[in-house]
């Protein structure tokens, strides 16, 4: 499977293979103040965003990530980024993360539809046996969102990741198995 050709789509959202040409589309979103305050990533300048995208593409070449541009089909606008990451092909485990969408798309159901596409693809097409999410302990909205998807808190890594402001966060580790997803999927 060619990882740079994977495209996921439903009536609400398109997830397109991320490319360097998307930096211009993503920059207005990346510049929204405080958008990724719980993330260790730095995207608050064109140079930083270009380096972020380049790093994601290197990870795709190494087959450890599948990064996407998020397109909101209702408005036709770029909404942000997400990716499969920390891919462990041998143990059939993948993380969904590095997700950030503009404030105008938050709370609209876009994130749920995006995750639905990704989880269905990870379990159904890529045959992963577990999906993991890692979230700053303070990021209550993101924690509630993955819990709504059926993910279970497995533990907290204490003070394990520095953020760009120098704060060292506690990271909540969530896991999702196919049976948990099927149960949660019916209620979405």
C-alpha positions, 0 to 999 in steps of 0.5 A: 500500500502506498501511504502517500495515496491514502485518501479518506472521505465521507459526506462531511470531511475529506482527509487528503494526503498531506503535502508541502503545497498545503502549508499556505492553506494551513497557515491561517489556521495554525496562526490562531492563537493558543490553538495547540497549547497542549501540544509539543508541536510548533506551528505558529509561523510559516517557517515552523509550519513548513518544518512541521509538514516536512517532518510529517512527510519524512515520517510517512516515508519511514512508514511510521505516520500517515499525515492528512490535510483535513478538508471540511466539505460543507464549506470547502475550506481547509480545516486543519491536520491529523495523522496516524502516527507511531505506527507499529506494524509488527504489533498492529498498534497505531496512534491517532494524533497531531490533530488540530482544526480551526476554532470555526470547525470545533464543536461542529461534528467535523472531528467526530466524522474525521475520527470515524473515517480514521478508526474504520480505516485503521481497523478495517483496511489496515487491520490494526488491533489497537488504536491509541490516543495521547492527550494532555491531562488538562485538555478536557475537551479532547479527552471527552471526545476520545472517550465518546469514541469508546477509548479507555484511559489506560494510564497517565505518563507523568511529566513526560513531554515538554510543550513549546512554552517549557511546561512539562505535561502529564499525558493521558494514554487512551486505548481503543479495541475494535469491540469497543469501537463497534459498541461506541460507533452505534451510539454516535 
